[in-house]
C-alpha cells in the first residue's frame, strides 16, 4: 500500500449524530457507490462467464474469488492496522477500479476465455482480502464511539440499496453496452467512490495505542491473542462466525432450491428475497434512527435465536405469501443481530487492532461461507430442502446460545 498517501488531519467531530455528520455522510456515499459497483461487477462477471462456458464453469469462475479472500484476509487485517484503514480503503478501491477497467478493455478488444475471466476474479479476490477488513475498520475511526450502532444501521441501509439497485443497473449496463459496458459501468461506480473517500476525515490513533512496527506474522499473532484474551471479543467473534455459516447457505443457494421444489418460480423467489430485503432495511433504518439499543447483548442473543427459528420455518411454509412474511421476519432479526454484533465488535476493540479483529470476524462471511454452497447443494440432493434448512438454522441458533453462555458478552453495552 502506498505509504505516501496522507489522510485528512482533522479528527471526526465528537458526539455529533452520525446521520447529521458530513464526514460520515461522505463515507456513506463512497461506501454505497463502491457497493453498487461491486454488484454490477459480479453480475457482469457471471454474464461473461456464462457466454464463454457451461453453467458449471461459470459458477466456478464467479466463486473462485472467495479462495484468495479466505487465504489472505487475515493478512489484510494486518495491512489495515499497519497503514491505517483509510489509506488501505482508498488504495485498494483504486486497484479494484483498475482491475474492472482491464476486464472491460479485454472484452472490447477480444473474446477472453474462462481462464482470463478467472484470473480477473482471483485478482479481485486478492484485493478484496485487503479492502474488506479496512472497510470494516474505517467506521470506528470516523465517528464517536457512541454513534457506532447508528453507523452500522446506515451501513446496512447502503448494503440493502446496493443489493436492490445493483442487479437492475448491471442489466441496464449489459443491455446498453454489452458485457464490456457493464464492466465499464462497474468501474465508473467504484471510481466515483474515490472523491468521497478522499474527503473523509480520520481520527488519529491515541498515543497509547501506537506501537512500533513488528513483522507481519507477529502482528497477526498479536491480533489473534487480543481476541483470545478478551472476554467479550472471543465469544463475539465465534457467534458472528456461527451466524454466517448457518445463514449464507440457506438464504442464497438454499432459497433457489426451495423455490424450485415448491414450484414458486423465479418470481416467487424474487418476492421472498424482497421480503427479506424489506425486513433487513427496516432493522437498519431503526438503528440509524435510534442510535443505541439498551441491553444490547441480550437483544443480540434473542434476535439470533429467533432468527434461527424463522430460517427453519421458511422451508416449511406452504405458499409464497407466507414465505414472504417469514423472510421479512428473518431480515428484520438477522439485520438487527448482525448490525449489533458489528457495533459491539468495534466498541470493544482498541483502534490499533480494529483491522485485524475485523478480518477475523469477516473471514467466515466473505471467505469461508461462500465455499459451503456445494455442500449445501449435495445435502439437498440427499435429504431434501427442509432438513438442510433445519440443520443450518441450528448452526445459527448456536450463535445466539454462545452469546447467552457468555456473561461478559451478555451484559455488554454500547458506549453512550
VMD Tcl script that draws the C-alpha trace (Angstrom):
set ca {
  {0.00 0.00 0.00}
  {1.38 3.47 -0.77}
  {2.86 4.97 2.37}
  {2.83 8.47 0.85}
  {-0.96 8.68 0.90}
  {-1.83 11.15 3.67}
  {-5.30 11.23 5.23}
  {-7.04 14.47 6.13}
  {-5.76 15.61 9.51}
  {-8.97 16.90 11.05}
  {-10.42 14.42 13.52}
  {-14.08 13.43 13.41}
  {-16.47 15.66 15.31}
  {-17.32 14.28 18.74}
  {-20.86 13.49 19.82}
  {-22.45 14.64 16.57}
  {-25.26 12.31 15.43}
  {-23.84 10.20 12.63}
  {-26.73 10.82 10.26}
  {-26.03 14.58 10.55}
  {-22.25 14.34 10.36}
  {-20.94 15.40 6.91}
  {-17.85 13.27 7.46}
  {-19.92 10.12 8.00}
  {-22.18 11.02 5.08}
  {-19.15 11.36 2.79}
  {-18.02 7.91 3.88}
  {-21.55 6.55 3.37}
  {-21.74 7.98 -0.16}
  {-18.40 6.44 -1.10}
  {-19.31 3.13 0.50}
  {-22.66 2.98 -1.30}
  {-21.17 3.79 -4.70}
  {-18.45 1.16 -4.22}
  {-21.00 -1.46 -3.13}
  {-23.14 -0.72 -6.19}
  {-20.08 -1.15 -8.39}
  {-19.36 -4.50 -6.75}
  {-22.84 -5.82 -7.51}
  {-22.63 -4.68 -11.12}
  {-19.17 -6.27 -11.41}
  {-20.34 -9.67 -10.15}
  {-23.33 -9.62 -12.50}
  {-21.09 -8.70 -15.45}
  {-18.57 -11.39 -14.50}
  {-21.21 -14.10 -14.26}
  {-22.78 -12.99 -17.56}
  {-19.41 -13.03 -19.34}
  {-18.60 -16.45 -17.86}
  {-21.92 -17.91 -19.00}
  {-21.25 -16.65 -22.52}
  {-17.77 -18.22 -22.51}
  {-18.51 -21.64 -20.96}
  {-21.00 -24.00 -19.37}
  {-23.14 -23.07 -16.34}
  {-20.89 -25.19 -14.10}
  {-17.79 -23.43 -15.40}
  {-19.45 -20.06 -14.95}
  {-20.26 -20.96 -11.35}
  {-16.63 -21.87 -10.75}
  {-15.42 -18.54 -12.19}
  {-17.79 -16.50 -10.03}
  {-16.93 -18.46 -6.86}
  {-13.15 -18.57 -7.29}
  {-12.62 -15.09 -5.81}
  {-13.66 -16.48 -2.41}
  {-10.47 -18.58 -2.27}
  {-7.94 -15.72 -2.05}
  {-10.28 -13.92 0.34}
  {-10.27 -16.96 2.63}
  {-6.50 -17.41 2.40}
  {-5.38 -13.79 2.64}
  {-7.97 -11.89 4.66}
  {-6.17 -12.25 7.99}
  {-3.11 -10.71 6.36}
  {-5.38 -7.97 5.02}
  {-6.28 -7.09 8.60}
  {-2.59 -6.66 9.41}
  {-2.21 -4.34 6.40}
  {-5.21 -2.27 7.54}
  {-3.79 -1.80 11.04}
  {-0.25 -1.16 9.82}
  {-1.05 1.51 7.22}
  {-4.41 2.71 8.56}
  {-7.84 1.70 7.22}
  {-8.38 4.96 5.32}
  {-5.19 4.61 3.28}
  {-5.89 0.95 2.55}
  {-9.52 1.59 1.52}
  {-8.52 4.38 -0.87}
  {-5.60 2.46 -2.42}
  {-7.48 -0.83 -2.78}
  {-10.52 0.95 -4.25}
  {-8.27 2.43 -6.93}
  {-6.82 -1.02 -7.69}
  {-10.27 -2.61 -7.86}
  {-11.38 0.10 -10.29}
  {-8.31 -0.56 -12.47}
  {-8.97 -4.31 -12.48}
  {-12.56 -3.90 -13.63}
  {-11.47 -1.42 -16.31}
  {-8.95 -4.02 -17.50}
  {-11.74 -6.58 -17.80}
  {-13.81 -4.10 -19.82}
  {-10.85 -3.43 -22.14}
  {-10.27 -7.17 -22.65}
  {-13.88 -7.62 -23.67}
  {-13.67 -4.71 -26.08}
  {-10.60 -5.94 -27.96}
  {-11.05 -9.71 -27.76}
  {-13.25 -12.54 -26.51}
  {-11.50 -13.61 -23.29}
  {-11.82 -17.23 -22.32}
  {-12.69 -18.58 -18.92}
  {-9.05 -18.50 -17.83}
  {-8.83 -14.74 -18.35}
  {-12.11 -14.15 -16.53}
  {-10.99 -16.46 -13.74}
  {-7.74 -14.51 -13.43}
  {-9.68 -11.25 -13.06}
  {-11.87 -12.87 -10.41}
  {-8.87 -14.18 -8.48}
  {-7.09 -10.81 -8.56}
  {-10.29 -9.07 -7.46}
  {-10.50 -11.53 -4.56}
  {-6.88 -10.79 -3.60}
  {-7.59 -7.05 -3.43}
  {-10.85 -7.73 -1.59}
  {-8.87 -9.58 1.09}
  {-7.22 -6.24 1.88}
  {-10.20 -3.97 1.15}
  {-12.81 -5.74 3.29}
  {-11.02 -5.62 6.67}
  {-10.05 -1.99 6.10}
  {-13.59 -1.10 5.02}
  {-14.99 -2.75 8.13}
  {-12.47 -0.99 10.38}
  {-12.94 2.51 8.94}
  {-16.26 3.46 10.63}
  {-14.66 3.24 14.08}
  {-12.13 5.89 13.03}
  {-14.54 8.46 11.56}
  {-17.15 8.92 14.26}
  {-17.62 8.99 18.01}
  {-17.93 5.61 19.72}
  {-21.44 6.46 20.87}
  {-22.52 6.52 17.20}
  {-21.31 3.03 16.27}
  {-24.76 1.41 16.27}
  {-26.19 4.25 14.18}
  {-23.31 3.93 11.68}
  {-23.86 0.18 11.44}
  {-27.52 0.86 10.68}
  {-26.57 3.35 7.97}
  {-24.13 0.84 6.53}
  {-26.88 -1.78 6.47}
  {-29.13 0.60 4.54}
  {-26.33 1.12 2.00}
  {-25.94 -2.64 1.59}
  {-29.68 -3.06 1.03}
  {-29.74 -0.23 -1.50}
  {-26.81 -1.72 -3.40}
  {-28.47 -5.14 -3.41}
  {-31.76 -3.76 -4.73}
  {-30.27 -1.47 -7.39}
  {-27.16 -3.44 -8.34}
  {-28.99 -6.06 -10.42}
  {-31.08 -3.63 -12.48}
  {-28.09 -1.34 -13.04}
  {-25.96 -4.27 -14.17}
  {-28.70 -5.46 -16.50}
  {-29.01 -1.94 -17.90}
  {-25.27 -1.81 -18.50}
  {-25.35 -5.13 -20.36}
  {-28.36 -4.05 -22.43}
  {-26.73 -0.77 -23.48}
  {-23.06 -1.65 -23.85}
  {-22.84 -5.41 -23.64}
  {-20.67 -7.12 -21.04}
  {-17.84 -4.66 -21.65}
  {-20.24 -1.81 -20.98}
  {-21.36 -3.42 -17.71}
  {-17.75 -3.79 -16.56}
  {-17.11 -0.18 -17.53}
  {-20.19 0.95 -15.59}
  {-18.96 -1.02 -12.57}
  {-15.55 0.67 -12.80}
  {-17.29 4.06 -13.01}
  {-19.28 3.39 -9.83}
  {-16.24 2.11 -7.93}
  {-14.14 5.01 -9.17}
  {-16.88 7.51 -8.26}
  {-16.46 6.49 -4.60}
  {-12.87 7.78 -4.54}
  {-13.58 11.53 -4.31}
  {-15.91 10.98 -1.35}
  {-13.46 8.63 0.38}
  {-10.55 11.01 -0.18}
  {-12.52 13.74 1.61}
  {-13.24 11.60 4.70}
  {-11.56 12.86 7.89}
  {-9.97 10.16 10.02}
  {-9.16 10.37 13.71}
  {-5.57 9.70 14.71}
  {-4.65 6.76 16.91}
  {-4.29 7.62 20.61}
  {-0.63 7.80 21.62}
  {-1.04 4.86 23.97}
  {-2.22 2.67 21.07}
  {0.72 3.45 18.79}
  {3.18 0.57 18.72}
  {6.47 0.06 16.91}
  {6.04 -1.87 13.68}
  {6.70 -5.61 14.03}
  {6.96 -8.39 11.42}
  {3.59 -9.06 9.78}
  {3.27 -12.55 11.26}
  {4.00 -11.23 14.74}
  {1.34 -8.55 14.29}
  {-1.15 -11.18 13.17}
  {-0.40 -13.35 16.20}
  {-0.76 -10.28 18.42}
  {-4.20 -9.60 16.95}
  {-5.33 -13.20 17.43}
  {-4.07 -13.17 21.03}
  {-6.02 -9.99 21.64}
  {-9.22 -11.74 20.58}
  {-8.49 -14.87 22.61}
  {-7.73 -12.90 25.78}
  {-10.80 -10.65 25.55}
  {-13.83 -11.98 27.47}
  {-16.16 -10.11 25.08}
  {-14.41 -10.47 21.71}
  {-13.69 -14.20 21.98}
  {-17.36 -15.31 22.19}
  {-18.49 -12.46 19.93}
  {-16.23 -13.47 17.03}
  {-17.34 -17.10 17.48}
  {-21.01 -16.03 17.47}
  {-20.52 -13.99 14.28}
  {-18.81 -16.93 12.56}
  {-21.55 -19.40 13.51}
  {-24.26 -16.99 12.40}
  {-22.63 -16.51 9.00}
  {-22.00 -20.22 8.48}
  {-25.61 -21.10 9.16}
  {-27.13 -18.18 7.30}
  {-25.34 -17.92 3.95}
  {-26.16 -21.37 2.56}
  {-29.94 -21.47 3.04}
  {-30.54 -17.81 2.23}
  {-28.62 -17.98 -1.06}
  {-28.46 -21.34 -2.84}
  {-30.97 -22.91 -0.47}
  {-33.64 -20.35 -1.30}
  {-33.25 -21.03 -5.01}
  {-33.62 -24.78 -4.44}
  {-36.63 -24.19 -2.16}
  {-38.40 -22.11 -4.82}
  {-37.70 -24.80 -7.41}
  {-39.01 -27.59 -5.18}
  {-42.21 -25.70 -4.30}
  {-42.82 -24.53 -7.86}
  {-42.73 -20.87 -6.87}
  {-40.62 -19.94 -9.90}
  {-38.24 -17.03 -10.18}
  {-40.99 -14.51 -9.45}
  {-41.87 -16.25 -6.19}
  {-38.23 -16.36 -5.19}
  {-37.97 -12.67 -6.03}
  {-40.87 -11.86 -3.72}
  {-39.27 -13.84 -0.90}
  {-35.97 -12.00 -1.41}
  {-37.85 -8.72 -1.44}
  {-39.46 -9.60 1.88}
  {-36.05 -10.35 3.36}
  {-34.68 -7.07 2.00}
  {-37.54 -5.05 3.46}
  {-37.01 -6.66 6.86}
  {-33.25 -6.08 6.83}
  {-33.69 -2.47 5.66}
  {-36.23 -1.86 8.44}
  {-33.78 -3.11 11.06}
  {-31.03 -0.89 9.64}
  {-33.33 2.12 9.48}
  {-34.40 1.65 13.11}
  {-30.80 1.50 14.26}
  {-29.80 4.50 12.16}
  {-32.70 6.48 13.63}
  {-32.50 5.32 17.25}
  {-28.71 5.21 17.50}
  {-28.49 2.98 20.55}
  {-30.08 -0.18 21.95}
  {-30.22 -0.90 25.67}
  {-29.18 -4.36 26.90}
  {-27.51 -4.93 23.55}
  {-26.05 -8.32 24.49}
  {-29.44 -9.74 25.43}
  {-31.12 -8.22 22.38}
  {-28.46 -9.71 20.08}
  {-28.87 -13.18 21.59}
  {-32.67 -13.06 21.38}
  {-32.60 -11.83 17.77}
  {-30.12 -14.53 16.74}
  {-32.14 -17.39 18.27}
  {-35.48 -16.08 16.97}
  {-33.94 -15.55 13.52}
  {-32.70 -19.14 13.51}
  {-36.21 -20.41 14.27}
  {-37.54 -18.32 11.38}
  {-34.93 -19.75 8.98}
  {-36.00 -23.27 9.89}
  {-39.66 -22.32 9.42}
  {-39.06 -20.86 5.95}
  {-38.62 -24.31 4.42}
  {-41.96 -25.49 5.84}
  {-44.36 -22.73 4.83}
  {-46.74 -23.78 2.03}
  {-47.21 -20.60 0.00}
  {-45.34 -17.63 -1.39}
  {-47.19 -15.03 0.76}
  {-46.37 -16.98 3.92}
  {-42.74 -17.33 2.81}
  {-42.55 -13.58 2.18}
  {-43.77 -12.91 5.72}
  {-41.25 -15.32 7.24}
  {-38.46 -13.88 5.08}
  {-39.36 -10.36 6.26}
  {-39.01 -11.59 9.85}
  {-35.66 -13.22 9.04}
  {-34.40 -9.99 7.51}
  {-35.52 -7.95 10.50}
  {-33.93 -10.28 13.06}
  {-30.77 -11.08 11.11}
  {-30.27 -7.42 10.22}
  {-30.66 -6.42 13.86}
  {-28.34 -9.07 15.28}
  {-25.73 -8.54 12.55}
  {-25.60 -4.76 12.98}
  {-25.46 -5.02 16.77}
  {-22.65 -7.59 16.57}
  {-20.72 -5.21 14.33}
  {-21.24 -2.30 16.71}
  {-20.27 -4.40 19.74}
  {-17.15 -5.58 17.97}
  {-15.92 -2.08 17.16}
  {-16.87 -0.77 20.59}
  {-14.67 -3.38 22.30}
  {-11.58 -3.22 20.07}
  {-8.76 -0.69 20.61}
  {-8.25 1.36 17.42}
  {-4.85 -0.22 16.78}
  {-6.42 -3.69 16.48}
  {-9.62 -2.95 14.56}
  {-8.32 -4.14 11.17}
  {-7.06 -7.48 12.45}
  {-10.15 -8.19 14.54}
  {-12.41 -7.20 11.63}
  {-10.51 -9.54 9.31}
  {-11.17 -12.46 11.64}
  {-14.85 -11.61 12.06}
  {-15.43 -11.24 8.30}
  {-13.31 -14.19 7.25}
  {-16.19 -16.67 7.50}
  {-18.77 -14.41 5.85}
  {-16.72 -13.46 2.78}
  {-14.15 -16.25 2.56}
  {-15.45 -19.49 4.03}
  {-19.25 -19.30 3.86}
  {-19.42 -19.00 0.02}
  {-17.50 -22.26 -0.19}
  {-20.39 -24.02 1.60}
  {-22.64 -23.73 -1.45}
  {-21.57 -27.08 -2.99}
  {-22.08 -29.00 0.31}
  {-25.49 -27.36 0.74}
  {-26.45 -28.42 -2.79}
  {-25.25 -32.00 -2.22}
  {-27.10 -32.20 1.12}
  {-30.34 -31.01 -0.51}
  {-29.95 -33.72 -3.17}
  {-29.55 -36.35 -0.45}
  {-32.05 -35.26 2.20}
  {-34.24 -32.52 0.73}
  {-34.61 -28.82 1.44}
  {-36.36 -28.84 4.82}
  {-33.76 -30.94 6.73}
  {-30.92 -28.82 5.35}
  {-32.67 -25.59 6.36}
  {-33.20 -27.06 9.83}
  {-29.54 -28.03 10.14}
  {-28.37 -24.58 9.03}
  {-30.87 -22.94 11.39}
  {-29.39 -24.99 14.23}
  {-25.96 -23.57 13.45}
  {-27.45 -20.06 13.52}
  {-29.10 -20.82 16.86}
  {-25.69 -21.76 18.27}
  {-24.68 -18.16 17.59}
  {-27.29 -16.87 20.00}
  {-26.52 -19.60 22.53}
  {-22.85 -18.58 22.54}
  {-23.92 -15.05 23.49}
  {-26.24 -16.38 26.19}
  {-23.46 -18.56 27.61}
  {-21.01 -15.67 27.93}
  {-21.77 -13.45 30.90}
  {-19.44 -10.59 29.82}
  {-20.94 -10.54 26.32}
  {-24.49 -10.93 27.54}
  {-24.03 -7.92 29.82}
  {-22.19 -5.84 27.23}
  {-23.46 -2.38 26.42}
  {-22.67 0.11 23.68}
  {-20.91 3.39 24.57}
  {-23.18 6.33 25.40}
}
mol new
graphics top color blue
foreach p $ca { graphics top sphere $p radius 0.5 }
foreach p [lrange $ca 0 end-1] q [lrange $ca 1 end] { graphics top cylinder $p $q radius 0.2 }
display resetview
